[in-house]
C-alpha cells in the first residue's frame, strides 16, 4: 500500500515522539491494520466456505487470496480456535462447527424421503416409533419419524427438533462414527447444555461414545427423555462417511438387552436393503 506524504503532515522527530502526537497518530494506524487483517480473514473464510466439505489446501488458499503461506497460517489460527474453520486431515481446511448449520449436506433435501422406507420397516418389525436425524454442527436435528403400531408410542422428538449431538440414540450413533477430533469438538461445544438432558455430562458422553464404537450401534436411556430407552445406528453416504442416524425408541421395559441387539440388527438390515450404496 503506497502512502503519499504532504508537506503539511511532516513533523519533526520530537513532535512525533511526544505523548500527545503518538496518541493522535496510533489509533488511525491501528484501525487500518485491524481492518486489513479482518478483510484478509474474510477472504480466507470465503474460500473455505466455497470449498465446503471437500476442504481446501493452503496452496490453493494462497493462489486464491494472493497471500503468503505464513500470513495464511496466522489467519487460520484464530478462525480454527473460534470454530469457524476446521482441519480436514493434515493439509486441508473445511467449514467449522459454527458454520456447519449454514452448509447444507449434499442431497439433504431428500434424505428424509430416502430414509422413510427404512424407518417404516423398522417400525413394522418392532411396533415402536423410529426417528432419523442429521448433524448440524454440534447439534442433531430430526428430519423424519415413523409411528409404530404398539399401543404405547414414545414420540421423544418431533421433526425439526434440535438437541446436542449424542444425547439421543440416533445422534449418539452418528457422533460415535465421527473422527475422534470431531467427537471431542462436539462434546466441548455442548458441555454447557448437556446437564439439561437427564444429567448428561461430557465424561458420561465420552463413555457412551466408546461403548457405541465397540458394539457398532448405540443405546442410551433416561437422558433426552426420562423413562425412555432407544437404540441407534449411523447412516453413511456413498463414500462411507457418517452423515445421519436412525433410532427406535420405547419404554425401558420393552428394550431389554436381547431386544436391543435385535433392533440394532433390524435397523442395519433395513439400511442395507433400502440404501445398499449409502444415503
Protein Blocks (a to p, Z undefined) as FASTA:
>chain_A
ZZdddfklpccfklmmpmklmmmmmmmmmmmmmmmmmmmmmmmmmmmmmnmmnopafklm
mmmnopafklmmmmmmmmmmnopaccehjlbccddfklmmmmccehklmmmmmmmmmmmm
mmmmnopacdddddehjaccdfbdcddfbfbdcdfbaehiacdehjamklmmmmmmpcfk
lmmmmmmmmmmmmmmngoiafklmmmmmmmmmmnopacdehklpghiacdddddddfkop
afbdcdddddfklmcfklmmmmmmmmmmmmmmmmmnoZZ
